[in-house]
Amino acid sequence: MSSTRERIMALLAANSDSYISGQSISDQLKISRTAVWKQMKVLKEDGYLIEAIPNKGYRIISTPTKLSENTLQWGLNTNWLGKSIEFFEEIDSTQTKANILAQQGCNHGTVVIANKQEAGRGRMNRTWYSNNEDGIWMSIVLRPKVLPAHAPQFTLLTGTVLADVLSKKTELDIRIKWPNDLFIGDKKVAGILTEMQAEQDQIQHLVIGIGINVNQLTSELPDEIINKATSLREETSHVYSIRELIQAVLHAFEKAYDRYLDTGFSEIKTNWENRGYKMNENVTYHSGNVQSQGIIKGINEDGALLVQNSHNQIITLYSAEIDW
Amino acid sequence: MLKIEEIQSLIKTIDASSINEFTYEIDGAKLELKKQVEQQVVQPTQPVYTAQPTVAQQTTVSASEETKEDEPIQAVSGDYEITSPMVGTFYSSSSPEQDAFVTEGDKVNPNTVVCIVEAMKLFNEIEAEVSGEIVEILVDNGELVEFGQPLFRVKTK
């Protein structure tokens, strides 16, 4: 997107209650009146409703509901996250695309978003059902200057961000299932997939994939997940603006990320433990091909799960399959 | 004129100092003292210096001969270890249905992905970081590994 267009959009957004004259835009952006007129024409073609009244000027009436790079940028008040948004009507997987962009050297904070994914994926190449326009399918490229061993903390950070944003929007009790899924009741509403390319002592890039079921109806879901998955709409009977939710997530994510780099993991740990799924409940888990039982007590400073076994010992799980 | 004791004392003092030349004139008499510094440095030390490198070279030679003797033994089990950058679970393939990234005898280059280490569902693709041949896989699929634990032995090129 051209910076002129970005600045015109910012001016229109700032003056949405009144009119801004073509002359004023022309003066402020140091472009000709004709250039202003051309930009307005393009915005209208993209679905923006712009009122133009002679001797008064321009006023934005509404932004298109359809997702595009422009509508996603509209009103996004972030400093670095999503300054570059790659939007696709349809793509195999935002995660795959983001990994490619990252390898090509894209900026920290680049966001890949798609309306539909044909091959959305979870971990171990499991499929993530996302071949519809009713969810949020996006991947964020990050280049944090932390040790690779700390990278999993970004999954937990993302979990707390999503739980905060979604519970605020829906007033539902959103729980985080360690380490990377969000649950409403006993059903999954969102998932996080973190992938990394790193050397022994530094991270080249992290790609955080986020999938959120927003406006789907359970009846539209494939049989194999129908009893395990839910959506915000299913739980609240509301239809949500995908665009607003994406922006809310990006905004909250940027804040949480900056705060984490400043103050470390302890705030996230506290927040996470308040939102942990099945906290203080007994679970069976498999770690390193051994099956055990224990009570979930929280997470440690690395983000590893703390489980209390039958001998009252606290076991730290960095890697385990848990039978939830 | 200086007394012999005074001259001796002067010689000692000059000897201990950084002065190389000393001239003293009084009433037509002249005393000139010169250190044989350069010659001293060159002559006695040079043989030592040339001798030392020879000795040093000999030791290096013998040392490298020793490593050369060791190498054939090491080469069997590799001379480089790929270690884990984090605590987690070792996966030899990208999913259970896929073939292992590498098997013993495979040639790798620095960018070859050799395995995945997963911690908190973060799948970290580990690259070989060297060129060579995988001579030994030290952990089983699904095994827990520690930070810094050797995962593969590589015979580097």
Interface residues (C-beta under 8 A of the other chain):
Chain A: R123 M124 N125 R126 P148 A149 A151 P152 T155 L156 W178 P179 N180 L193 T194 E195 M196 Q197 A198 E199 Q200 D201 S287 G288 N289 G303 A304 Y318 S319
Chain B: T83 P85 M86 V87 G88 T89 S94 S95 P96 Q98 E118 A119 M120 K121 L122 F123 N124 E125 E127 E129 G142 E143 L144 F147
